C-alpha cells in the first residue's frame, strides 16, 4: 500500500494562527504532505500551504502572513453591521419594515450587505497571499463547504442559518471541493471563501449554481475528503479545546491529532468566550497562538517520533536476528 | 515527501501501515484522551451545564471511552506482536545455542585432531632429527675417513721416500708434522672440534721414525746430529730448512711455547753462522766449542724457560713437536699474529 500523507486543518476563525505555529514545527521536522484539507480558516491556511510544494517555504510564508493579518486589520466590522443587526430583529417583528429600511440605506448611500464583516479586505488579502497559478500547481487542496438551502421566500438570515444547522444535524453532509478543480481563478477563490463564509459573519458564495457557506457547520475536520483520496496517514490540527471528533471513525488511517493544551477561552464564559477568542485577530493574540501551536506540535510529536525510533531499533534488531539465524540455518558444514 | 524526518521516513516505509497505525493510535490516542480529560477537569460550571444540556458532555465521555478501547486494542495487538516476535527471538536463540553446541563439539574435535597432529609432528620431528643426526654422524665419519686417508697418504708418501728425502731425518719429521697439521689436522679439528686424529698421526709417525732412538735421549743430542753436511746439495737443503724453520724473528709470544722448535731453528741458525774455523780456534785454545744445540738450549733456558723435558724418548719427542706445531697453528688461526 502506497503511503499518502495528509494534513487536515480545522476551522476556528482567529485561532487559525495556531495552525501557523504547528506548520512551522512540522516543517522543521521535514514534514511534507501529499494532500491538504481544510475548513473555514483551515481552508485559507491550507491554500497558503498548498501553494508551494516546498512545505518549509510555505509554512514560513504562513507564519509571516499571520503577522500581516494582525497588523492590517483585515477582519473588520461592516460599517452597516450594527444597523444590520438591529434590522434582523426588526424584520422579524415588523414585516413591512424591510422595504422602508432598504430605502433609507439607499438614500444614505449605504450599500446593502448581508454580513457582519466586510468580505472585501479578506478577499483582497487572500488574492495577494495566494496566487492562483501557484495553487493550481501546488499540493492537492480539498476544502469543506456546506450547501446552504436558499429558500426564495426566506429573507431572514438568522432563520436560514438555523435551518442549515438543523439540516447538518439531520445528516446533510458538507461538500468536499478540490480547489485545483476550479474552472477559473474566480471560482478557486470563491471555493476558498465559501469554506470560510461563516453564516452572518461573511456572505455565502455561489459555486456551480449552489450557494455554499462555511463547511464547519457539518464537517470542521474534513479528513473524509482525504480518506476518499487514499490517504494513509494524517495530521489533524484542531482549533478548540475538548473538540468532539472521533478518530475511530477512520479505521484505515493512521491519525495524529494535535490539540491545544492551553484553553483558548480565557474568560471561561461559554459561547461568548468561545466566540471572542475566534474573532480576536489582534497581533498579540496571533503571536501567542502561533507559539502555542508550535509548542503543542512539538510536545505531541516528540513522543511519537521517539516511539518510531524505538520501533525502528526493535524492528532492525529483529530483522538482523532473523537474517543471521537464517544464515546459521543455511550454513551447513 | 515524508511525514517525518528523513531518518524516520525510511522507517515508515519499512513498517507496514497497520503497525504504523497501532503505534500512532497508542501514543496519540493517549495524548488525545489526556487532553479530553484535562478539558473536562478544567470546565467551569456554566460550560459544564451547557455541555450537559447540549449532550456534549456525554459525547465527549463516549469519545474518551472509544479512544480508551482503541488504545487497549492497540496495546493488545502490540502485546501479541511482541509475543510473536519473542517467539521468533526465542527460536533464534535456540537455533543459535544449538549451533553453538555444534560449533563447540566441532572445535573440540578439531582440537583433538590438532593434538594428534601435533603428536605426529613431534614424533616425525624427533625421527627427522635422529635421521639428521645419523646423517651428520655418517658425514663426519666419512670426513674423518677422508682425513685419515690423507694422513695415511702423506705418511705413506714419506715412508716410501717420495717426500723430504733430501733433508735430515729430523727435519723430514718436522716438515712431515707441518704438512699433516696444515693440510689435515687443523682443518679437521676446526670443523669437528675433535682432537682424536692427533694421536693417530703421532702413532703413525712414531711407528715410522726409526731414526730416533726408542730410549730416552737428550733433545740436544738429537739436534746435534743436524751438524752433519755431506755435500753441496745438502748444504742447499740445510739453507732451505733453516729459512723455513727460523723462529727467532717471530714474536716472543709465539715461540715462548715452542722450546723444541726454538731449539731446532736456533741450532740450524747457529750451525749456519758459526764457521768451522771457529771450532779450530777453540781447539787451539784447548777449549771445546759447545754444540749449536747446546747453545740454543742455553739461550732458551736463560731468556725464556727451562721447564720442559729435555730428555725424551721417541714418542715423547714426536708428541712434543706435534703439539708445538699444532698449538702454533691454532694460535695463528685465532688471531695470534694481530
Interface residues (C-beta under 8 A of the other chain):
Chain A: X1 X3 X5 X29 X30 X31 X32 X33 X34 X232 X233 X235 X241 X242 X244 X245 X246 X247 X248 X253 X254 X255 X256 X257 X259 X260 X261 X263 X268 X269 X270 X271 X300 X303 X304 X305 X307 X308 X309 X311 X312 X314 X315 X318 X321 X322 X324 X325 X328 X329 X333
Chain B: X1 X2 X3 X4 X5 X6 X8 X9 X11 X12 X13 X14 X15 X17 X19 X20 X21 X23 X24 X25 X26 X27 X28 X29 X31 X32 X35 X36 X38 X39 X40 X42 X43 X44 X46 X47 X50 X51 X56 X59 X60 X63 X66 X67 X70 X85 X88 X89 X91 X92 X95 X96 X99 X106
